[in-house]
Amino acid sequence: MTVSEFWLSLDVVFGSTLGRSLVSDLVLPELGMTATDALEKEYDPFTIWSALIAETGSGEEALWTYRRL
């Protein structure tokens, strides 16, 4: 997953408003920081995406959204 695929998937799964809110406000326990912080620290986008999907309980289908874009 690339960073651009991360953002596209975020919009598809959560919508742009909720998605941006989740990325900036939700601390992902698996990473110990928000997705924004993890992206700034250049964590692997799929690792961040996986943590976000797990924390929101969005399910397996949402996890692989980027492969269908």
Rosetta silent file (secondary structure, phi, psi, omega in degrees, C-alpha in Angstrom):
SEQUENCE: MTVSEFWLSLDVVFGSTLGRSLVSDLVLPELGMTATDALEKEYDPFTIWSALIAETGSGEEALWTYRRL
SCORE:     score description
SCORE:     0.000 S_00000001
   1 L     0.000  132.386  175.101    0.000    0.000    0.000 S_00000001
   2 L   -92.675  168.790  177.739    1.267    3.439   -0.916 S_00000001
   3 H   -62.535  -40.340  179.159    0.480    6.624    0.988 S_00000001
   4 H   -65.876  -36.245  175.148   -1.840    7.731   -1.822 S_00000001
   5 H   -65.898  -35.135  175.679   -3.669    4.371   -1.647 S_00000001
   6 H   -57.556  -51.187 -176.902   -4.008    4.912    2.106 S_00000001
   7 H   -66.668  -39.466  177.292   -5.789    8.250    1.568 S_00000001
   8 H   -63.648  -44.664  179.241   -7.992    6.904   -1.232 S_00000001
   9 H   -63.035  -40.048  178.209   -8.991    3.899    0.876 S_00000001
  10 H   -57.657  -45.715  179.330   -9.714    6.162    3.830 S_00000001
  11 H   -65.093  -39.153 -179.164  -12.156    8.186    1.721 S_00000001
  12 H   -67.919  -46.052 -174.329  -13.841    5.070    0.334 S_00000001
  13 H   -77.664  -42.716 -172.284  -14.268    3.309    3.677 S_00000001
  14 H  -112.741  -12.302 -171.483  -14.985    6.229    6.007 S_00000001
  15 L    83.057  156.260 -172.427  -15.766    9.225    3.816 S_00000001
  16 H   -67.671  -39.878 -176.501  -13.499   12.239    3.724 S_00000001
  17 H   -70.364  -53.992  179.002  -14.776   14.038    6.841 S_00000001
  18 H   -63.858  -41.174 -179.917  -14.917   11.089    9.237 S_00000001
  19 H   -57.952  -46.887  179.608  -11.757    9.612    7.733 S_00000001
  20 H   -64.632  -36.191  178.010   -9.732   12.785    8.321 S_00000001
  21 H   -65.498  -45.595  179.199  -11.078   12.993   11.860 S_00000001
  22 H   -60.503  -44.465 -176.903  -10.108    9.376   12.615 S_00000001
  23 H   -64.095  -37.524 -176.500   -6.625    9.829   11.194 S_00000001
  24 H   -91.105  -25.020 -172.859   -5.901   12.942   13.220 S_00000001
  25 H  -108.896  -29.630 -174.473   -7.781   12.219   16.478 S_00000001
  26 L   -83.757  117.492  174.995   -7.917    8.449   17.082 S_00000001
  27 E   -78.532  126.420 -179.940   -4.902    7.056   18.924 S_00000001
  28 E   -91.911  107.932 -175.956   -4.175    3.593   17.571 S_00000001
  29 L   -54.111  -35.647 -179.356   -3.136    1.440   20.559 S_00000001
  30 L   -61.235  -30.373 -178.193   -1.199   -0.914   18.321 S_00000001
  31 L  -106.334  -18.563 -178.521    1.045    1.994   17.272 S_00000001
  32 L    73.953   21.160 -179.352    0.780    4.207   20.353 S_00000001
  33 E  -162.865  173.656  176.270   -0.008    7.265   18.233 S_00000001
  34 E   -77.628  165.572  176.625   -2.473    8.627   15.699 S_00000001
  35 H   -63.300  -37.328  177.571   -2.323    7.648   12.034 S_00000001
  36 H   -59.136  -46.830  178.784   -1.190   11.187   11.222 S_00000001
  37 H   -61.594  -43.113 -179.478    1.735   10.847   13.601 S_00000001
  38 H   -64.405  -39.933  177.237    2.611    7.429   12.186 S_00000001
  39 H   -64.019  -41.370  178.340    2.509    8.757    8.617 S_00000001
  40 H   -63.392  -31.631  178.793    4.770   11.648    9.602 S_00000001
  41 L   -87.329    6.433  176.664    7.218    9.146   11.106 S_00000001
  42 L    62.646   36.269  170.323    7.091    7.214    7.811 S_00000001
  43 L   -64.401  157.122  176.576    5.564    4.037    9.207 S_00000001
  44 L   -61.058  125.383 -177.996    4.438    1.566    6.576 S_00000001
  45 H   -56.674  -35.793  179.435    1.025    2.756    5.303 S_00000001
  46 H   -68.503  -34.748  176.136   -0.422   -0.775    5.376 S_00000001
  47 H   -62.839  -43.193  177.998    0.600   -1.180    9.015 S_00000001
  48 H   -65.406  -46.093  179.998   -1.197    2.066    9.833 S_00000001
  49 H   -59.527  -45.403  179.696   -4.213    1.064    7.734 S_00000001
  50 H   -60.404  -43.357  179.011   -4.417   -2.332    9.426 S_00000001
  51 H   -64.924  -40.017  179.003   -4.306   -0.732   12.872 S_00000001
  52 H   -65.607  -44.444  178.921   -7.006    1.766   11.886 S_00000001
  53 H   -63.569  -42.777  179.648   -9.276   -0.945   10.480 S_00000001
  54 H   -64.091  -45.171 -176.973   -8.775   -3.107   13.580 S_00000001
  55 H   -66.758  -32.197 -179.703   -9.437   -0.238   16.000 S_00000001
  56 H   -90.949   -5.826  179.443  -12.624    0.819   14.202 S_00000001
  57 L    65.406   33.535 -174.182  -13.868   -2.758   13.772 S_00000001
  58 L   -79.380  -17.409  172.841  -14.357   -2.187   10.060 S_00000001
  59 L    92.442  170.225 -174.707  -13.646   -5.775    9.029 S_00000001
  60 H   -61.052  -40.113 -178.592  -11.734   -7.777    6.483 S_00000001
  61 H   -61.841  -42.545  179.453  -13.429   -6.276    3.421 S_00000001
  62 H   -65.252  -35.462 -179.341  -12.384   -2.739    4.421 S_00000001
  63 H   -56.303  -38.431 -174.909   -8.814   -3.910    5.019 S_00000001
  64 L  -100.602   16.943 -179.865   -8.364   -4.817    1.362 S_00000001
  65 H   -53.792  -42.324 -175.282  -10.177   -1.814   -0.151 S_00000001
  66 H   -61.690  -24.211  178.903   -6.977   -0.451   -1.675 S_00000001
  67 H   -75.422  -16.639 -179.614   -6.602   -3.565   -3.825 S_00000001
  68 H   -99.910   -0.501 -177.880   -9.933   -2.806   -5.500 S_00000001
  69 L   -82.007    0.000    0.000   -9.210    0.831   -6.340 S_00000001
